[in-house]
Amino acid sequence: MKTEDYLNVNKAHWNERVSIHKKTELYDLENFKKGGIRLHNLEISELGDIKGKSVLHLQCHFGMDSLSLERLGAEVTAVDFSEEAVKAACELRDELNLKTEFILSDIYSLPDRLKRKFDIVYTSYGVLIWLPDLKKWAEVISHFLKDDGFFYIAEVHPASMIYDNNFSRGNNDSLKISYPYFRKDKPLKFEEEGTYADRKAKTVNNVTYEWTHSLSDIIMSLINAGLKIEFFHEHNFTVWQQFPEMIRDEEKYYRFDFDIPLLFSIRAAMQK
């Protein structure tokens, strides 16, 4: 298969799951419609004051985080490759009388479709595994940043993704390594019914192709694209139930009762 074929299979997967995700407790759409902010305290605190800033949100899904950025005072342009996601995002924006611009595009084609620069490029949570080429990804980020702009990402830690996510003390006291940490030439193939937001959902497009990227891949792609790392943080909590035995705390983060890295966050600025 060609890379385009892998991406089309993934797009069918995401198109099907938009309508499911809108109904799940994880996304809590009804409370969001009442004025909530979808972002977690991690992103809010590390982004800082974004009032009046222009933000480009990459891989926005159906727009709840994008509209949250707008509610925090930013002028937002958001991008996703899923037709159903962008359609749902526009419907939600219009229902809430907000202004975020949603663009249907894959990341790599975006420079041909969008002709402006931004104060902030933002992306978060479960985004990098869907990208075959981090070099191009980082170059797109650099392309869209103003000279004094910065990039921010909060993302699943790649070290946590090497483990079988069915870990249970009832079966085994140890996390089992099942997947590679370093990049392979071909993506990993998965086939699983349901979705991380509703594991019991009945779905048809269950095959996905995912690319592994090490931390060094991620960090060096940004540096090589002309960005300077301002901070790199690792976190022992995550925002979804990645493993069944996780405990949800008061801030709605998921944790183990032991420490492994589950998330990381990076802020990187354009080199002056």
RAMO-V224704 format. One record per pair of residues at least 4 apart in sequence whose C-alpha atoms are under 8 Angstrom apart, sorted by the first residue. I is the first residue (numbers start at 0). J is the second residue. D is the distance in Angstrom with one decimal. If there is no record, write none. Layout:
{{I J D} {I J D}}
This chain:
{{0 4 6.0} {0 5 6.9} {1 5 6.6} {2 6 6.3} {2 131 7.6} {3 7 6.2} {4 8 6.4} {5 9 6.4} {5 207 7.7} {5 208 6.0} {6 10 6.1} {6 129 7.9} {6 208 7.6} {7 11 6.3} {8 12 6.5} {8 204 8.0} {8 206 7.0} {8 207 6.5} {8 208 7.6} {9 13 6.3} {9 129 7.9} {9 206 7.4} {9 207 5.3} {9 208 6.6} {10 14 6.0} {10 80 7.1} {10 81 5.8} {11 15 6.3} {11 204 6.3} {12 16 6.5} {12 204 5.0} {12 205 6.3} {12 206 7.1} {12 207 6.9} {13 17 6.4} {13 81 6.5} {13 84 7.8} {14 81 5.7} {14 82 6.7} {14 83 5.1} {14 84 6.6} {15 19 7.6} {15 83 7.8} {15 202 7.5} {15 203 8.0} {15 204 7.0} {16 20 6.0} {16 194 7.3} {16 202 8.0} {17 21 6.4} {17 60 7.8} {17 61 6.9} {17 83 6.5} {17 84 5.9} {17 87 7.7} {18 22 7.0} {19 23 6.8} {19 197 7.8} {19 200 7.5} {20 25 7.9} {20 26 6.6} {20 196 6.4} {20 197 7.6} {21 26 6.6} {21 27 7.7} {21 28 6.2} {22 26 7.5} {22 27 7.4} {22 28 7.1} {23 27 6.3} {23 28 7.8} {23 196 6.3} {23 197 6.7} {24 28 7.9} {24 196 7.6} {25 196 5.9} {25 239 8.0} {26 196 7.8} {27 31 6.5} {28 32 6.2} {29 33 6.7} {30 34 7.1} {30 35 6.2} {31 35 4.3} {31 36 6.5} {31 37 7.0} {31 63 7.9} {32 95 7.0} {35 67 7.6} {36 64 7.7} {36 67 5.0} {36 70 7.3} {37 63 6.2} {37 64 5.5} {37 67 5.7} {38 42 6.4} {38 43 6.6} {38 64 6.0} {38 67 6.6} {38 68 7.9} {39 43 6.4} {40 44 5.9} {41 45 6.2} {42 46 5.8} {42 153 6.9} {43 47 6.3} {46 151 7.2} {49 71 6.8} {49 72 6.2} {49 73 5.6} {50 71 6.4} {50 72 4.1} {50 73 5.1} {51 72 5.9} {51 73 5.2} {51 74 6.5} {52 72 7.6} {52 73 5.0} {52 74 6.1} {52 117 8.0} {52 118 5.9} {52 119 7.3} {53 73 5.8} {53 74 4.7} {53 75 5.9} {53 76 7.9} {53 117 5.3} {53 118 5.2} {53 119 6.3} {54 73 6.5} {54 74 6.1} {54 75 4.8} {54 76 6.2} {54 117 5.8} {54 118 6.1} {54 119 4.7} {54 120 5.7} {54 121 6.9} {55 75 6.0} {55 76 4.9} {55 77 5.7} {55 78 7.8} {55 117 6.4} {55 119 6.3} {55 120 4.7} {55 121 6.1} {56 65 6.5} {56 75 7.2} {56 76 6.2} {56 77 4.5} {56 78 6.2} {56 120 6.0} {56 121 4.8} {56 122 5.8} {57 77 6.0} {57 78 5.2} {57 79 6.7} {57 106 7.2} {57 120 7.4} {57 121 6.3} {57 122 5.3} {58 77 7.5} {58 78 5.6} {58 79 4.7} {58 80 7.3} {58 106 7.8} {58 122 6.7} {58 126 6.7} {59 63 7.9} {59 64 7.0} {59 65 6.6} {59 77 6.0} {59 78 5.7} {59 79 5.5} {59 122 7.6} {60 79 6.1} {60 81 7.5} {60 84 5.4} {60 85 7.2} {60 88 7.7} {61 83 7.9} {61 84 4.4} {61 85 5.9} {61 86 7.7} {61 87 5.6} {61 88 4.4} {62 66 6.0} {62 77 7.6} {62 84 7.6} {62 85 7.6} {62 87 7.8} {62 88 4.7} {62 89 7.9} {62 91 7.7} {62 92 8.0} {63 67 6.1} {63 88 7.5} {64 68 6.2} {65 69 6.5} {65 75 6.7} {65 76 7.8} {65 77 6.4} {65 99 7.2} {66 70 6.2} {66 75 7.8} {66 92 7.2} {66 97 7.4} {66 99 6.5} {67 71 6.3} {68 72 6.7} {68 73 5.8} {68 74 7.9} {68 75 7.0} {69 73 4.7} {69 74 5.9} {69 75 6.0} {69 97 7.8} {69 98 7.8} {69 99 6.9} {74 99 6.9} {75 98 7.9} {75 99 5.0} {75 100 6.5} {76 99 5.7} {76 100 4.7} {76 101 6.0} {76 102 7.5} {77 99 7.2} {77 100 6.1} {77 101 4.8} {77 102 6.2} {78 85 7.8} {78 101 5.8} {78 102 4.8} {78 103 6.0} {78 104 6.2} {78 105 7.6} {78 106 7.7} {79 84 7.0} {79 85 6.5} {79 101 7.9} {79 102 6.7} {79 103 5.5} {79 104 5.7} {79 105 6.3} {79 106 7.8} {80 84 7.9} {80 85 7.9} {80 103 5.5} {80 104 4.7} {80 105 4.7} {80 106 7.8} {81 85 6.3} {81 103 7.0} {81 104 7.9} {82 86 6.1} {82 103 6.6} {83 87 6.1} {84 88 6.0} {85 89 6.1} {85 101 6.4} {85 102 7.0} {85 103 6.2} {86 90 6.3} {87 91 6.1} {88 92 6.1} {88 101 7.2} {89 93 6.1} {89 101 6.7} {90 94 6.1} {91 95 6.2} {92 96 6.0} {92 97 5.2} {92 98 6.7} {92 99 7.0} {93 97 6.2} {93 98 7.8} {104 108 6.5} {104 109 6.1} {104 112 7.9} {105 109 6.4} {106 136 7.0} {106 139 7.4} {107 135 6.8} {107 136 6.8} {107 139 6.9} {108 112 7.0} {109 113 6.0} {109 139 7.8} {110 114 6.8} {110 139 7.1} {110 142 7.7} {110 143 8.0} {115 143 6.8} {116 142 7.6} {116 143 4.6} {116 144 5.3} {116 145 5.5} {117 143 6.0} {117 144 5.1} {117 145 5.5} {117 148 6.8} {118 144 6.2} {118 145 5.7} {118 147 7.1} {118 148 4.4} {118 149 6.5} {119 144 6.6} {119 148 5.6} {119 149 5.1} {119 150 5.6} {119 151 7.4} {120 140 6.6} {120 143 7.5} {120 144 6.8} {120 149 6.6} {120 150 4.7} {120 151 6.4} {121 150 5.9} {121 151 5.0} {121 152 6.0} {122 126 7.4} {122 151 6.6} {122 152 5.1} {122 153 7.0} {123 152 5.4} {123 153 4.8} {123 154 5.4} {124 153 6.0} {124 154 4.4} {124 155 5.8} {125 154 6.2} {125 155 6.1} {126 130 7.5} {126 154 7.3} {127 154 8.0} {127 210 7.7} {127 212 7.5} {128 209 5.1} {128 210 4.8} {128 211 6.0} {128 212 7.2} {129 208 7.4} {129 209 5.5} {129 210 6.3} {130 136 7.8} {130 209 7.7} {130 210 6.5} {131 186 7.8} {131 210 6.0} {132 136 6.4} {133 137 6.0} {133 216 7.5} {133 217 6.9} {133 220 6.2} {134 138 6.3} {134 220 5.3} {134 221 7.9} {134 224 7.6} {135 139 6.2} {136 140 6.4} {137 141 6.2} {137 220 5.8} {137 221 5.3} {137 224 5.8} {138 142 6.0} {138 221 7.8} {138 224 5.3} {139 143 6.4} {140 144 6.4} {140 150 7.3} {141 224 6.3} {141 225 6.9} {141 226 7.1} {141 269 7.3} {144 148 5.4} {144 149 6.8} {144 150 7.7} {144 269 7.3} {145 149 8.0} {145 269 7.7} {146 269 5.9} {146 270 7.8} {146 271 7.2} {147 268 7.2} {147 269 6.4} {147 271 7.9} {148 268 6.0} {148 269 6.3} {149 266 6.8} {149 267 5.5} {149 268 4.1} {149 269 6.3} {150 265 7.9} {150 266 5.6} {150 267 5.1} {150 268 6.2} {151 264 7.4} {151 265 5.7} {151 266 4.6} {151 267 6.6} {152 264 5.5} {152 265 5.4} {152 266 6.7} {153 262 7.0} {153 263 5.8} {153 264 4.3} {153 265 6.7} {154 262 5.6} {154 263 5.6} {154 264 6.3} {155 159 7.5} {155 160 7.8} {155 237 7.3} {155 261 6.0} {155 262 4.5} {155 263 6.4} {156 160 7.0} {156 214 8.0} {156 233 7.8} {156 260 6.3} {156 261 5.0} {156 262 4.4} {156 263 5.5} {157 161 7.1} {157 180 6.8} {157 211 7.6} {157 212 6.9} {157 213 6.1} {157 214 6.8} {158 180 6.6} {158 213 7.8} {158 260 6.9} {158 261 7.6} {159 259 7.3} {159 260 6.4} {159 261 5.6} {160 178 7.2} {160 180 7.6} {161 176 5.5} {161 177 5.8} {161 178 4.5} {161 179 5.8} {161 180 5.9} {162 174 6.2} {162 175 5.4} {162 176 4.4} {162 177 5.3} {162 178 6.4} {163 174 7.0} {163 175 5.6} {163 176 6.2} {163 177 5.4} {163 178 7.6} {164 241 6.3} {164 242 4.9} {164 243 7.4} {165 242 6.1} {165 243 6.4} {166 170 7.6} {166 171 7.3} {166 173 7.6} {166 174 5.9} {166 175 7.3} {166 242 6.2} {166 243 6.7} {166 244 7.2} {167 171 6.1} {167 172 7.2} {167 243 6.8} {167 244 6.2} {168 172 4.8} {168 173 7.5} {168 244 7.9} {179 211 7.3} {180 211 6.5} {180 212 7.1} {180 213 6.1} {181 211 6.3} {181 212 6.1} {181 213 5.4} {182 210 7.0} {182 211 4.9} {182 212 5.4} {182 213 6.9} {183 210 7.6} {183 211 7.0} {185 210 7.5} {186 208 5.6} {186 209 5.1} {186 210 4.7} {186 211 7.3} {187 208 5.5} {187 209 5.2} {187 210 6.3} {187 211 7.9} {188 206 7.0} {188 207 5.9} {188 208 4.7} {188 209 6.6} {189 205 7.9} {189 206 5.6} {189 207 5.3} {189 208 6.4} {189 209 7.9} {190 205 5.2} {190 206 4.3} {190 207 6.4} {191 205 5.2} {191 206 6.7} {192 198 7.4} {192 199 7.8} {192 200 7.2} {192 201 6.6} {192 202 5.7} {192 203 7.3} {192 205 5.4} {193 197 6.1} {193 198 4.6} {193 199 5.6} {193 200 4.5} {193 201 5.8} {193 202 5.7} {193 205 7.6} {194 198 5.0} {194 199 7.7} {194 200 6.8} {195 239 7.8} {195 240 7.8} {212 216 5.8} {212 217 6.7} {213 217 6.5} {214 218 6.1} {215 219 5.7} {216 220 6.0} {217 221 6.7} {218 222 6.4} {218 228 7.9} {219 223 5.9} {220 224 6.2} {221 225 6.7} {221 226 5.5} {221 227 7.6} {221 228 8.0} {221 267 7.7} {222 226 4.9} {222 227 5.9} {222 228 7.2} {225 269 6.3} {225 270 5.9} {226 267 5.8} {226 268 5.3} {226 269 4.6} {226 270 5.4} {227 267 5.2} {227 268 5.2} {227 269 6.1} {227 270 5.8} {228 265 7.2} {228 266 6.1} {228 267 4.3} {228 268 6.6} {229 265 7.5} {229 266 5.5} {229 267 5.2} {229 268 6.7} {230 264 7.9} {230 265 5.6} {230 266 5.4} {230 267 7.1} {231 263 7.2} {231 264 5.8} {231 265 4.6} {231 266 6.8} {232 263 5.4} {232 264 5.2} {232 265 6.5} {233 260 6.3} {233 261 7.6} {233 262 5.9} {233 263 4.3} {233 264 6.5} {234 260 5.6} {234 261 5.9} {234 262 5.0} {234 263 5.8} {235 254 6.8} {235 258 5.9} {235 259 5.8} {235 260 4.9} {235 261 5.2} {235 262 6.7} {236 252 6.0} {236 253 5.5} {236 254 4.8} {236 255 7.7} {236 260 7.4} {236 261 5.5} {236 262 6.5} {237 241 7.8} {237 252 5.5} {237 253 5.1} {237 254 6.6} {237 261 5.7} {237 262 5.8} {238 251 7.1} {238 252 5.0} {238 253 5.8} {239 252 7.2} {239 253 6.2} {240 245 6.4} {240 253 6.1} {241 245 7.6} {244 255 7.2} {245 253 5.8} {245 254 5.2} {245 255 5.1} {245 256 7.9} {246 253 5.4} {246 254 5.2} {246 255 6.2} {246 256 7.8} {247 251 5.6} {247 252 5.5} {247 253 4.5} {247 254 6.4} {248 252 5.5} {248 253 6.4} {248 254 7.5}}
